[in-house]
Amino acid sequence: MTDRRHVWELPAREFARRETLARCERVLAEIERVSRNAGEDEVHDLRVSIRRFTQAVRIFEPLLPKRARKITRRTRALLAAAGEVRDLDVGIGRLLKLGVPEQDALLLSMHESRRRLGLQLLGEVFKLRAAAPEQSWPAVFLPETAPEVAQP
């Protein structure tokens, strides 16, 4: 995130660019993290990072390049897949807190669904990573350089 002491001194476009870039980098870090381990915490953190990034783009949209909106569209399938896994994680956790035994048919079925959906989530992660977003996405939020004027 940006240094909060200097935030109010920045022009609006620069503030929007920095804040959105920080959230974009967090999404990329969470994608990398979930590709190594699609555990409960990793899936949750991925979802949160995508939602925060999407909201930043939505709020700052007039100040950002149009390509920023395209990035949010690329994360939709990933967010949906992570949401299905997260729903099962929450459901399993609640049933366990209620005292439902691990070997209960419902819990076994939910664990199997979680395993299958976790693999689908990883498929979405690797499909997205094949496009190398860690190289192209941050560049969208870099400061625009003014074209050089030829000197006579």
C-alpha positions as CSV (number, residue, x, y, z in Angstrom):
1,M,0.0,0.0,0.0
2,T,1.0,3.6,-0.4
3,D,2.6,5.6,2.4
4,R,-0.4,7.2,4.1
5,R,1.5,10.3,5.2
6,H,1.9,11.6,1.7
7,V,-1.5,10.4,0.3
8,W,-3.2,13.8,0.5
9,E,-0.3,15.5,-1.4
10,L,-0.8,13.3,-4.5
11,P,-2.8,14.2,-7.6
12,A,-6.0,12.1,-7.8
13,R,-4.8,10.2,-10.9
14,E,-1.5,9.3,-9.2
15,F,-3.3,8.2,-6.0
16,A,-5.7,6.0,-7.9
17,R,-2.8,4.5,-9.9
18,R,-0.7,3.7,-6.8
19,E,-3.6,2.2,-4.8
20,T,-4.9,0.1,-7.7
21,L,-1.3,-1.1,-8.5
22,A,-0.8,-2.2,-4.9
23,R,-4.1,-4.2,-5.0
24,C,-3.1,-5.7,-8.4
25,E,0.2,-6.8,-7.0
26,R,-1.6,-8.3,-4.0
27,V,-3.8,-10.3,-6.4
28,L,-0.8,-11.6,-8.3
29,A,0.9,-12.6,-5.0
30,E,-2.2,-14.5,-3.9
31,I,-2.5,-16.2,-7.2
32,E,1.1,-17.4,-6.8
33,R,0.4,-18.4,-3.2
34,V,-2.7,-20.4,-4.0
35,S,-0.9,-22.1,-6.9
36,R,1.5,-23.6,-4.3
37,N,-1.2,-24.5,-1.8
38,A,-5.0,-24.1,-2.3
39,G,-5.7,-24.3,1.4
40,E,-8.6,-22.6,3.3
41,D,-6.6,-19.5,4.2
42,E,-5.0,-19.2,0.7
43,V,-8.4,-19.4,-1.0
44,H,-9.9,-16.9,1.3
45,D,-7.1,-14.4,0.8
46,L,-7.3,-14.8,-2.9
47,R,-11.0,-14.0,-2.9
48,V,-10.4,-10.9,-0.7
49,S,-7.6,-9.6,-2.8
50,I,-9.6,-9.9,-6.0
51,R,-12.6,-8.2,-4.5
52,R,-10.5,-5.3,-3.2
53,F,-8.8,-4.9,-6.5
54,T,-12.1,-5.0,-8.4
55,Q,-13.6,-2.4,-6.1
56,A,-10.5,-0.1,-6.5
57,V,-10.9,-0.3,-10.3
58,R,-14.6,0.3,-10.1
59,I,-14.1,3.4,-7.8
60,F,-11.1,4.9,-9.7
61,E,-12.2,3.8,-13.2
62,P,-12.4,7.4,-14.6
63,L,-8.8,7.9,-13.5
64,L,-7.4,4.6,-14.8
65,P,-6.6,3.3,-18.3
66,K,-9.4,1.4,-19.9
67,R,-7.3,-1.8,-19.8
68,A,-7.7,-1.9,-16.0
69,R,-11.3,-2.9,-16.5
70,K,-10.2,-5.8,-18.8
71,I,-8.0,-7.1,-16.0
72,T,-11.0,-7.3,-13.6
73,R,-12.9,-9.4,-16.3
74,R,-9.9,-11.8,-16.4
75,T,-10.3,-12.4,-12.7
76,R,-14.0,-13.3,-12.7
77,A,-13.7,-17.0,-13.4
78,L,-11.0,-17.2,-10.7
79,L,-13.2,-15.4,-8.2
80,A,-16.1,-17.7,-9.0
81,A,-14.0,-20.8,-8.6
82,A,-12.5,-19.6,-5.4
83,G,-16.0,-18.7,-4.1
84,E,-17.3,-22.3,-4.6
85,V,-14.3,-23.7,-2.7
86,R,-14.7,-21.1,0.0
87,D,-18.4,-21.9,0.5
88,L,-17.5,-25.5,1.1
89,D,-14.7,-24.6,3.5
90,V,-17.1,-22.5,5.5
91,G,-19.8,-25.2,5.4
92,I,-17.4,-27.9,6.5
93,G,-16.1,-25.7,9.3
94,R,-19.6,-25.0,10.6
95,L,-20.7,-28.6,10.5
96,L,-17.6,-29.6,12.4
97,K,-18.3,-26.9,15.0
98,L,-21.8,-28.3,15.4
99,G,-20.2,-31.7,16.3
100,V,-21.0,-33.6,13.1
101,P,-18.5,-36.5,13.0
102,E,-15.8,-36.4,10.3
103,Q,-17.0,-39.7,8.9
104,D,-20.6,-38.5,8.3
105,A,-21.7,-39.0,4.8
106,L,-22.5,-35.3,4.3
107,L,-19.0,-34.2,5.4
108,L,-17.3,-36.9,3.3
109,S,-19.3,-35.7,0.3
110,M,-18.5,-32.1,1.0
111,H,-14.7,-33.0,1.3
112,E,-14.8,-34.7,-2.0
113,S,-16.6,-31.8,-3.6
114,R,-14.0,-29.5,-2.1
115,R,-11.2,-31.6,-3.5
116,R,-12.8,-31.6,-7.0
117,L,-13.5,-27.8,-6.9
118,G,-10.1,-27.1,-5.5
119,L,-8.6,-28.8,-8.6
120,Q,-10.9,-26.7,-10.8
121,L,-9.7,-23.6,-9.0
122,L,-6.1,-24.6,-9.7
123,G,-7.0,-25.1,-13.3
124,E,-8.3,-21.5,-13.5
125,V,-5.1,-20.3,-11.7
126,F,-2.8,-22.1,-14.1
127,K,-4.8,-21.0,-17.1
128,L,-4.5,-17.4,-16.0
129,R,-0.8,-17.7,-15.1
130,A,-0.1,-19.0,-18.6
131,A,-0.9,-15.5,-19.8
132,A,1.9,-14.1,-17.5
133,P,-0.2,-11.5,-15.8
134,E,2.6,-10.7,-13.4
135,Q,4.3,-9.1,-16.4
136,S,1.4,-7.4,-18.2
137,W,-1.0,-6.3,-15.4
138,P,1.3,-4.0,-13.3
139,A,2.4,-2.2,-16.5
140,V,-1.2,-1.0,-16.9
141,F,-0.8,1.0,-13.7
142,L,2.6,2.5,-14.3
143,P,2.8,6.2,-14.7
144,E,2.3,7.4,-18.2
145,T,5.4,8.9,-19.7
146,A,5.1,12.1,-21.7
147,P,6.2,11.7,-25.3
148,E,9.6,13.3,-25.9
149,V,9.5,16.5,-27.9
150,A,12.1,16.7,-30.7
151,Q,14.5,19.6,-30.2
152,P,15.3,21.7,-33.2
